[in-house]
Amino acid sequence: MADIAIINASPLIFLSRSHHINLLSGFADEIWVPQPVAHEIKQRGESDISAQTIDNTDWLVVKPVLTIPKIITEWRLGDGESSVIALAAQQTDCETIIDDLLGRKCAASLCIPVRGTLGIVLAAKKRGIIPKARPVIEDMMHIGLYLSRRVLDKALALVDE
């Protein structure tokens, strides 16, 4: 388990809207939400469950991001991905949670561990946090997480489902 996990908007949205936000609590001592990510989510309004999750979950910690290093800005990522990676680059023993492919590639190029929403679910199954991954993934697919049949089948095979 990492000391810190730093999460981007889409994983936070999928996990909160599918009512599986609790899966994050088993991945790190602290879960950080960069200020630009929190701002992006809160723009959805006070009634949005993801915005409420940020406000009402004490183990989600909103962190300011002072600067984005040039090595990250050159990737031309969104503010959320850039801020997640910038915070992670300043830490030791941390992990990023990003779904965006380019953001994942940027993090990997800087040797920052990265996993996505699907990776959170698979790891939760492997760690015994949830008994089955399929129902959790299906919940998220019902609210907009897109996975091809091939990716879904391959992922579920990794956890013997």
Biotite code that builds the C-alpha atoms (Angstrom):
import biotite.structure as struc

atoms = struc.array([
    struc.Atom([0.000, 0.000, 0.000], chain_id="A", res_id=1, res_name="MET", atom_name="CA", element="C"),
    struc.Atom([1.337, 3.426, -0.956], chain_id="A", res_id=2, res_name="ALA", atom_name="CA", element="C"),
    struc.Atom([1.561, 6.251, 1.552], chain_id="A", res_id=3, res_name="ASP", atom_name="CA", element="C"),
    struc.Atom([-0.325, 8.568, -0.822], chain_id="A", res_id=4, res_name="ILE", atom_name="CA", element="C"),
    struc.Atom([-2.608, 8.063, -3.825], chain_id="A", res_id=5, res_name="ALA", atom_name="CA", element="C"),
    struc.Atom([-3.393, 11.100, -5.950], chain_id="A", res_id=6, res_name="ILE", atom_name="CA", element="C"),
    struc.Atom([-6.628, 10.867, -7.924], chain_id="A", res_id=7, res_name="ILE", atom_name="CA", element="C"),
    struc.Atom([-7.887, 12.547, -11.072], chain_id="A", res_id=8, res_name="ASN", atom_name="CA", element="C"),
    struc.Atom([-11.489, 13.517, -11.833], chain_id="A", res_id=9, res_name="ALA", atom_name="CA", element="C"),
    struc.Atom([-12.803, 10.588, -13.876], chain_id="A", res_id=10, res_name="SER", atom_name="CA", element="C"),
    struc.Atom([-11.885, 7.819, -11.404], chain_id="A", res_id=11, res_name="PRO", atom_name="CA", element="C"),
    struc.Atom([-13.294, 9.905, -8.560], chain_id="A", res_id=12, res_name="LEU", atom_name="CA", element="C"),
    struc.Atom([-16.493, 10.514, -10.531], chain_id="A", res_id=13, res_name="ILE", atom_name="CA", element="C"),
    struc.Atom([-16.987, 6.851, -11.526], chain_id="A", res_id=14, res_name="PHE", atom_name="CA", element="C"),
    struc.Atom([-16.265, 5.567, -8.025], chain_id="A", res_id=15, res_name="LEU", atom_name="CA", element="C"),
    struc.Atom([-18.534, 8.092, -6.301], chain_id="A", res_id=16, res_name="SER", atom_name="CA", element="C"),
    struc.Atom([-21.428, 7.896, -8.774], chain_id="A", res_id=17, res_name="ARG", atom_name="CA", element="C"),
    struc.Atom([-21.425, 4.096, -8.637], chain_id="A", res_id=18, res_name="SER", atom_name="CA", element="C"),
    struc.Atom([-21.320, 4.238, -4.808], chain_id="A", res_id=19, res_name="HIS", atom_name="CA", element="C"),
    struc.Atom([-17.958, 2.448, -4.660], chain_id="A", res_id=20, res_name="HIS", atom_name="CA", element="C"),
    struc.Atom([-15.823, 5.329, -3.381], chain_id="A", res_id=21, res_name="ILE", atom_name="CA", element="C"),
    struc.Atom([-14.959, 3.228, -0.329], chain_id="A", res_id=22, res_name="ASN", atom_name="CA", element="C"),
    struc.Atom([-12.680, 1.096, -2.535], chain_id="A", res_id=23, res_name="LEU", atom_name="CA", element="C"),
    struc.Atom([-10.154, 3.938, -2.487], chain_id="A", res_id=24, res_name="LEU", atom_name="CA", element="C"),
    struc.Atom([-9.679, 3.845, 1.268], chain_id="A", res_id=25, res_name="SER", atom_name="CA", element="C"),
    struc.Atom([-7.748, 0.577, 1.027], chain_id="A", res_id=26, res_name="GLY", atom_name="CA", element="C"),
    struc.Atom([-5.100, 1.878, -1.371], chain_id="A", res_id=27, res_name="PHE", atom_name="CA", element="C"),
    struc.Atom([-3.150, 4.449, 0.556], chain_id="A", res_id=28, res_name="ALA", atom_name="CA", element="C"),
    struc.Atom([-2.849, 6.113, 3.918], chain_id="A", res_id=29, res_name="ASP", atom_name="CA", element="C"),
    struc.Atom([-4.025, 9.343, 2.278], chain_id="A", res_id=30, res_name="GLU", atom_name="CA", element="C"),
    struc.Atom([-5.978, 10.025, -0.918], chain_id="A", res_id=31, res_name="ILE", atom_name="CA", element="C"),
    struc.Atom([-5.185, 13.446, -2.354], chain_id="A", res_id=32, res_name="TRP", atom_name="CA", element="C"),
    struc.Atom([-7.404, 15.380, -4.723], chain_id="A", res_id=33, res_name="VAL", atom_name="CA", element="C"),
    struc.Atom([-5.443, 18.193, -6.426], chain_id="A", res_id=34, res_name="PRO", atom_name="CA", element="C"),
    struc.Atom([-7.213, 21.563, -6.195], chain_id="A", res_id=35, res_name="GLN", atom_name="CA", element="C"),
    struc.Atom([-7.781, 21.762, -10.006], chain_id="A", res_id=36, res_name="PRO", atom_name="CA", element="C"),
    struc.Atom([-9.458, 18.351, -9.907], chain_id="A", res_id=37, res_name="VAL", atom_name="CA", element="C"),
    struc.Atom([-11.666, 19.372, -6.984], chain_id="A", res_id=38, res_name="ALA", atom_name="CA", element="C"),
    struc.Atom([-12.553, 22.610, -8.807], chain_id="A", res_id=39, res_name="HIS", atom_name="CA", element="C"),
    struc.Atom([-13.462, 20.706, -11.994], chain_id="A", res_id=40, res_name="GLU", atom_name="CA", element="C"),
    struc.Atom([-15.756, 18.372, -10.069], chain_id="A", res_id=41, res_name="ILE", atom_name="CA", element="C"),
    struc.Atom([-17.340, 21.080, -7.917], chain_id="A", res_id=42, res_name="LYS", atom_name="CA", element="C"),
    struc.Atom([-18.297, 23.025, -11.052], chain_id="A", res_id=43, res_name="GLN", atom_name="CA", element="C"),
    struc.Atom([-20.940, 20.342, -11.534], chain_id="A", res_id=44, res_name="ARG", atom_name="CA", element="C"),
    struc.Atom([-22.869, 21.879, -8.627], chain_id="A", res_id=45, res_name="GLY", atom_name="CA", element="C"),
    struc.Atom([-23.553, 21.152, -4.981], chain_id="A", res_id=46, res_name="GLU", atom_name="CA", element="C"),
    struc.Atom([-26.095, 18.450, -5.807], chain_id="A", res_id=47, res_name="SER", atom_name="CA", element="C"),
    struc.Atom([-23.546, 16.376, -7.749], chain_id="A", res_id=48, res_name="ASP", atom_name="CA", element="C"),
    struc.Atom([-22.601, 13.241, -5.806], chain_id="A", res_id=49, res_name="ILE", atom_name="CA", element="C"),
    struc.Atom([-18.938, 13.573, -6.788], chain_id="A", res_id=50, res_name="SER", atom_name="CA", element="C"),
    struc.Atom([-18.803, 17.120, -5.416], chain_id="A", res_id=51, res_name="ALA", atom_name="CA", element="C"),
    struc.Atom([-20.533, 15.939, -2.255], chain_id="A", res_id=52, res_name="GLN", atom_name="CA", element="C"),
    struc.Atom([-18.038, 13.104, -1.951], chain_id="A", res_id=53, res_name="THR", atom_name="CA", element="C"),
    struc.Atom([-15.135, 15.559, -1.944], chain_id="A", res_id=54, res_name="ILE", atom_name="CA", element="C"),
    struc.Atom([-16.840, 17.699, 0.696], chain_id="A", res_id=55, res_name="ASP", atom_name="CA", element="C"),
    struc.Atom([-18.041, 14.850, 2.916], chain_id="A", res_id=56, res_name="ASN", atom_name="CA", element="C"),
    struc.Atom([-15.284, 12.231, 2.827], chain_id="A", res_id=57, res_name="THR", atom_name="CA", element="C"),
    struc.Atom([-12.690, 13.060, 5.445], chain_id="A", res_id=58, res_name="ASP", atom_name="CA", element="C"),
    struc.Atom([-9.998, 10.802, 3.968], chain_id="A", res_id=59, res_name="TRP", atom_name="CA", element="C"),
    struc.Atom([-10.106, 12.680, 0.635], chain_id="A", res_id=60, res_name="LEU", atom_name="CA", element="C"),
    struc.Atom([-7.695, 15.575, 1.096], chain_id="A", res_id=61, res_name="VAL", atom_name="CA", element="C"),
    struc.Atom([-7.779, 18.507, -1.336], chain_id="A", res_id=62, res_name="VAL", atom_name="CA", element="C"),
    struc.Atom([-4.226, 19.705, -2.002], chain_id="A", res_id=63, res_name="LYS", atom_name="CA", element="C"),
    struc.Atom([-3.051, 22.899, -3.713], chain_id="A", res_id=64, res_name="PRO", atom_name="CA", element="C"),
    struc.Atom([-0.757, 22.621, -6.714], chain_id="A", res_id=65, res_name="VAL", atom_name="CA", element="C"),
    struc.Atom([1.679, 25.508, -6.880], chain_id="A", res_id=66, res_name="LEU", atom_name="CA", element="C"),
    struc.Atom([3.526, 24.831, -10.112], chain_id="A", res_id=67, res_name="THR", atom_name="CA", element="C"),
    struc.Atom([3.462, 22.341, -12.948], chain_id="A", res_id=68, res_name="ILE", atom_name="CA", element="C"),
    struc.Atom([6.989, 21.472, -14.114], chain_id="A", res_id=69, res_name="PRO", atom_name="CA", element="C"),
    struc.Atom([7.781, 22.062, -17.769], chain_id="A", res_id=70, res_name="LYS", atom_name="CA", element="C"),
    struc.Atom([8.421, 18.352, -18.300], chain_id="A", res_id=71, res_name="ILE", atom_name="CA", element="C"),
    struc.Atom([4.716, 17.826, -17.535], chain_id="A", res_id=72, res_name="ILE", atom_name="CA", element="C"),
    struc.Atom([3.293, 20.881, -19.346], chain_id="A", res_id=73, res_name="THR", atom_name="CA", element="C"),
    struc.Atom([5.022, 19.733, -22.524], chain_id="A", res_id=74, res_name="GLU", atom_name="CA", element="C"),
    struc.Atom([2.615, 16.792, -22.619], chain_id="A", res_id=75, res_name="TRP", atom_name="CA", element="C"),
    struc.Atom([-0.319, 19.254, -23.032], chain_id="A", res_id=76, res_name="ARG", atom_name="CA", element="C"),
    struc.Atom([-2.549, 17.399, -20.624], chain_id="A", res_id=77, res_name="LEU", atom_name="CA", element="C"),
    struc.Atom([-5.638, 18.760, -18.961], chain_id="A", res_id=78, res_name="GLY", atom_name="CA", element="C"),
    struc.Atom([-5.307, 20.711, -15.724], chain_id="A", res_id=79, res_name="ASP", atom_name="CA", element="C"),
    struc.Atom([-6.435, 17.706, -13.682], chain_id="A", res_id=80, res_name="GLY", atom_name="CA", element="C"),
    struc.Atom([-3.979, 15.198, -15.108], chain_id="A", res_id=81, res_name="GLU", atom_name="CA", element="C"),
    struc.Atom([-1.149, 17.741, -14.971], chain_id="A", res_id=82, res_name="SER", atom_name="CA", element="C"),
    struc.Atom([-1.836, 18.561, -11.336], chain_id="A", res_id=83, res_name="SER", atom_name="CA", element="C"),
    struc.Atom([-2.071, 14.879, -10.322], chain_id="A", res_id=84, res_name="VAL", atom_name="CA", element="C"),
    struc.Atom([1.282, 14.129, -11.930], chain_id="A", res_id=85, res_name="ILE", atom_name="CA", element="C"),
    struc.Atom([2.912, 17.317, -10.591], chain_id="A", res_id=86, res_name="ALA", atom_name="CA", element="C"),
    struc.Atom([1.914, 16.436, -7.018], chain_id="A", res_id=87, res_name="LEU", atom_name="CA", element="C"),
    struc.Atom([3.072, 12.859, -7.473], chain_id="A", res_id=88, res_name="ALA", atom_name="CA", element="C"),
    struc.Atom([6.420, 13.980, -8.852], chain_id="A", res_id=89, res_name="ALA", atom_name="CA", element="C"),
    struc.Atom([7.064, 15.778, -5.542], chain_id="A", res_id=90, res_name="GLN", atom_name="CA", element="C"),
    struc.Atom([6.365, 12.676, -3.406], chain_id="A", res_id=91, res_name="GLN", atom_name="CA", element="C"),
    struc.Atom([7.972, 9.372, -2.635], chain_id="A", res_id=92, res_name="THR", atom_name="CA", element="C"),
    struc.Atom([5.913, 6.207, -2.269], chain_id="A", res_id=93, res_name="ASP", atom_name="CA", element="C"),
    struc.Atom([2.837, 7.501, -4.008], chain_id="A", res_id=94, res_name="CYS", atom_name="CA", element="C"),
    struc.Atom([0.576, 6.283, -6.763], chain_id="A", res_id=95, res_name="GLU", atom_name="CA", element="C"),
    struc.Atom([-1.557, 8.142, -9.285], chain_id="A", res_id=96, res_name="THR", atom_name="CA", element="C"),
    struc.Atom([-5.083, 7.176, -10.271], chain_id="A", res_id=97, res_name="ILE", atom_name="CA", element="C"),
    struc.Atom([-5.678, 8.390, -13.820], chain_id="A", res_id=98, res_name="ILE", atom_name="CA", element="C"),
    struc.Atom([-7.830, 6.994, -16.645], chain_id="A", res_id=99, res_name="ASP", atom_name="CA", element="C"),
    struc.Atom([-6.646, 9.312, -19.431], chain_id="A", res_id=100, res_name="ASP", atom_name="CA", element="C"),
    struc.Atom([-4.186, 7.403, -21.641], chain_id="A", res_id=101, res_name="LEU", atom_name="CA", element="C"),
    struc.Atom([-1.879, 10.346, -22.321], chain_id="A", res_id=102, res_name="LEU", atom_name="CA", element="C"),
    struc.Atom([-1.824, 11.207, -18.613], chain_id="A", res_id=103, res_name="GLY", atom_name="CA", element="C"),
    struc.Atom([-0.949, 7.601, -17.812], chain_id="A", res_id=104, res_name="ARG", atom_name="CA", element="C"),
    struc.Atom([1.885, 7.678, -20.354], chain_id="A", res_id=105, res_name="LYS", atom_name="CA", element="C"),
    struc.Atom([3.223, 10.929, -18.886], chain_id="A", res_id=106, res_name="CYS", atom_name="CA", element="C"),
    struc.Atom([3.183, 9.514, -15.352], chain_id="A", res_id=107, res_name="ALA", atom_name="CA", element="C"),
    struc.Atom([4.886, 6.313, -16.521], chain_id="A", res_id=108, res_name="ALA", atom_name="CA", element="C"),
    struc.Atom([7.564, 8.333, -18.346], chain_id="A", res_id=109, res_name="SER", atom_name="CA", element="C"),
    struc.Atom([8.397, 9.949, -14.996], chain_id="A", res_id=110, res_name="LEU", atom_name="CA", element="C"),
    struc.Atom([8.433, 6.541, -13.253], chain_id="A", res_id=111, res_name="CYS", atom_name="CA", element="C"),
    struc.Atom([5.327, 7.424, -11.247], chain_id="A", res_id=112, res_name="ILE", atom_name="CA", element="C"),
    struc.Atom([3.132, 4.401, -10.519], chain_id="A", res_id=113, res_name="PRO", atom_name="CA", element="C"),
    struc.Atom([-0.261, 4.728, -12.161], chain_id="A", res_id=114, res_name="VAL", atom_name="CA", element="C"),
    struc.Atom([-3.500, 2.797, -12.181], chain_id="A", res_id=115, res_name="ARG", atom_name="CA", element="C"),
    struc.Atom([-6.964, 3.588, -13.476], chain_id="A", res_id=116, res_name="GLY", atom_name="CA", element="C"),
    struc.Atom([-10.497, 3.045, -12.277], chain_id="A", res_id=117, res_name="THR", atom_name="CA", element="C"),
    struc.Atom([-10.503, -0.516, -13.582], chain_id="A", res_id=118, res_name="LEU", atom_name="CA", element="C"),
    struc.Atom([-7.197, -1.159, -11.813], chain_id="A", res_id=119, res_name="GLY", atom_name="CA", element="C"),
    struc.Atom([-8.695, -0.011, -8.515], chain_id="A", res_id=120, res_name="ILE", atom_name="CA", element="C"),
    struc.Atom([-11.519, -2.521, -8.849], chain_id="A", res_id=121, res_name="VAL", atom_name="CA", element="C"),
    struc.Atom([-9.213, -5.383, -9.851], chain_id="A", res_id=122, res_name="LEU", atom_name="CA", element="C"),
    struc.Atom([-6.836, -4.652, -6.986], chain_id="A", res_id=123, res_name="ALA", atom_name="CA", element="C"),
    struc.Atom([-9.769, -4.473, -4.555], chain_id="A", res_id=124, res_name="ALA", atom_name="CA", element="C"),
    struc.Atom([-10.829, -7.954, -5.675], chain_id="A", res_id=125, res_name="LYS", atom_name="CA", element="C"),
    struc.Atom([-7.274, -9.322, -5.363], chain_id="A", res_id=126, res_name="LYS", atom_name="CA", element="C"),
    struc.Atom([-6.944, -7.826, -1.857], chain_id="A", res_id=127, res_name="ARG", atom_name="CA", element="C"),
    struc.Atom([-10.243, -9.308, -0.710], chain_id="A", res_id=128, res_name="GLY", atom_name="CA", element="C"),
    struc.Atom([-11.912, -5.894, -0.287], chain_id="A", res_id=129, res_name="ILE", atom_name="CA", element="C"),
    struc.Atom([-14.723, -7.003, -2.607], chain_id="A", res_id=130, res_name="ILE", atom_name="CA", element="C"),
    struc.Atom([-15.825, -10.572, -3.360], chain_id="A", res_id=131, res_name="PRO", atom_name="CA", element="C"),
    struc.Atom([-16.436, -9.995, -7.094], chain_id="A", res_id=132, res_name="LYS", atom_name="CA", element="C"),
    struc.Atom([-15.159, -7.381, -9.541], chain_id="A", res_id=133, res_name="ALA", atom_name="CA", element="C"),
    struc.Atom([-17.773, -7.848, -12.261], chain_id="A", res_id=134, res_name="ARG", atom_name="CA", element="C"),
    struc.Atom([-20.750, -6.278, -10.408], chain_id="A", res_id=135, res_name="PRO", atom_name="CA", element="C"),
    struc.Atom([-18.662, -3.243, -9.437], chain_id="A", res_id=136, res_name="VAL", atom_name="CA", element="C"),
    struc.Atom([-17.414, -2.775, -12.995], chain_id="A", res_id=137, res_name="ILE", atom_name="CA", element="C"),
    struc.Atom([-20.942, -3.207, -14.340], chain_id="A", res_id=138, res_name="GLU", atom_name="CA", element="C"),
    struc.Atom([-22.205, -0.548, -11.916], chain_id="A", res_id=139, res_name="ASP", atom_name="CA", element="C"),
    struc.Atom([-19.626, 1.856, -13.330], chain_id="A", res_id=140, res_name="MET", atom_name="CA", element="C"),
    struc.Atom([-20.418, 0.912, -16.916], chain_id="A", res_id=141, res_name="MET", atom_name="CA", element="C"),
    struc.Atom([-24.082, 1.737, -16.254], chain_id="A", res_id=142, res_name="HIS", atom_name="CA", element="C"),
    struc.Atom([-23.085, 5.294, -15.357], chain_id="A", res_id=143, res_name="ILE", atom_name="CA", element="C"),
    struc.Atom([-20.774, 5.807, -18.326], chain_id="A", res_id=144, res_name="GLY", atom_name="CA", element="C"),
    struc.Atom([-17.464, 3.975, -17.894], chain_id="A", res_id=145, res_name="LEU", atom_name="CA", element="C"),
    struc.Atom([-16.643, 2.611, -21.320], chain_id="A", res_id=146, res_name="TYR", atom_name="CA", element="C"),
    struc.Atom([-14.794, -0.669, -21.626], chain_id="A", res_id=147, res_name="LEU", atom_name="CA", element="C"),
    struc.Atom([-14.712, -2.787, -24.758], chain_id="A", res_id=148, res_name="SER", atom_name="CA", element="C"),
    struc.Atom([-15.828, -6.369, -24.353], chain_id="A", res_id=149, res_name="ARG", atom_name="CA", element="C"),
    struc.Atom([-12.237, -7.488, -24.993], chain_id="A", res_id=150, res_name="ARG", atom_name="CA", element="C"),
    struc.Atom([-10.823, -5.232, -22.257], chain_id="A", res_id=151, res_name="VAL", atom_name="CA", element="C"),
    struc.Atom([-13.549, -6.265, -19.814], chain_id="A", res_id=152, res_name="LEU", atom_name="CA", element="C"),
    struc.Atom([-13.010, -9.972, -20.446], chain_id="A", res_id=153, res_name="ASP", atom_name="CA", element="C"),
    struc.Atom([-9.225, -9.631, -20.199], chain_id="A", res_id=154, res_name="LYS", atom_name="CA", element="C"),
    struc.Atom([-9.496, -7.661, -16.936], chain_id="A", res_id=155, res_name="ALA", atom_name="CA", element="C"),
    struc.Atom([-11.898, -10.113, -15.340], chain_id="A", res_id=156, res_name="LEU", atom_name="CA", element="C"),
    struc.Atom([-9.660, -13.021, -16.343], chain_id="A", res_id=157, res_name="ALA", atom_name="CA", element="C"),
    struc.Atom([-6.880, -11.408, -14.282], chain_id="A", res_id=158, res_name="LEU", atom_name="CA", element="C"),
    struc.Atom([-9.020, -11.915, -11.172], chain_id="A", res_id=159, res_name="VAL", atom_name="CA", element="C"),
    struc.Atom([-10.379, -15.329, -12.177], chain_id="A", res_id=160, res_name="ASP", atom_name="CA", element="C"),
    struc.Atom([-13.858, -14.143, -13.085], chain_id="A", res_id=161, res_name="GLU", atom_name="CA", element="C"),
])
